[in-house]
Amino acid sequence: MKELGIRAFVKRKYIATTIFNHKLSVAENLLNQNFQTSKPCEAMVGDITYNATDEGWVYLSTLMDLYT
């Protein structure tokens, strides 16, 4: 492998980051799968994700207006 300039890729161990069994309050589903809006800023949706890099965690968040 050294002569060919290739190396093995070691997959990182999976770490669960979500706690399903908690006693915290959960937000209501106000949209109820209705994504139609009639004016701007009537309904906004968002999400967050993260990826491990050589320099640490990189976070990406999004926020979208359903009207546009």
N, C-alpha and C positions, 0 to 999 in steps of 0.2 A: 504494500500500500504506500509505503514511503517513497519508493522508486517512482510510482505513478502519480504521486502528489495528492492522494486522496486520504480522507480520514473518516472515522466512524462518527455518526451523529447519535448522541445519547439523548433519548427522550426524557424530558423532565417528569418527575412524579406528579400525578394529578392531585391537586389539593382542593377539596370542597370548600367553597367560600360562602355558601348559602345555608342558613340555619332554618329548617322548616318547622322544628318543634320549639316555638317560642310563645311567650305570653304577651307580646307587644301588639298594639292595635294595628289593623290593616286598613288601608284606605278603601273607600267605596269605589265601585266601578260606575262612575258617573256617565260615561259614554254609552255603556251597554251595547258595544259594537256598532253604534250609529255614528259613522264618520262623515256624514253630510252636514255642512254648515252653510249658513246664508250670509254671513258677514265675517270680516277679518277679526281675529283674536277671540272668537267665540269658543274655540276648542284648540288646545295645544297638547301635543304628545311629545314624549322624550324617552331617551334610553341612555344607558351607559355601558361601556365594555372596557376591558383592559387586557393588555398583552404583555407578556414577559419579554424583555430584551436583554442584551448583554449589559446594558447600563442600568437596568432596573425596570420597574413597571411603567408602562405608558397607558394613560387613561384617555378615552375618547367619549365625549358626551354629545348628544344631539337634542335639539329642541325644534319642533316643526309646528307651524300653524296649519291646521287641517284645511283651511279655506284655500290656501295656495297650493 
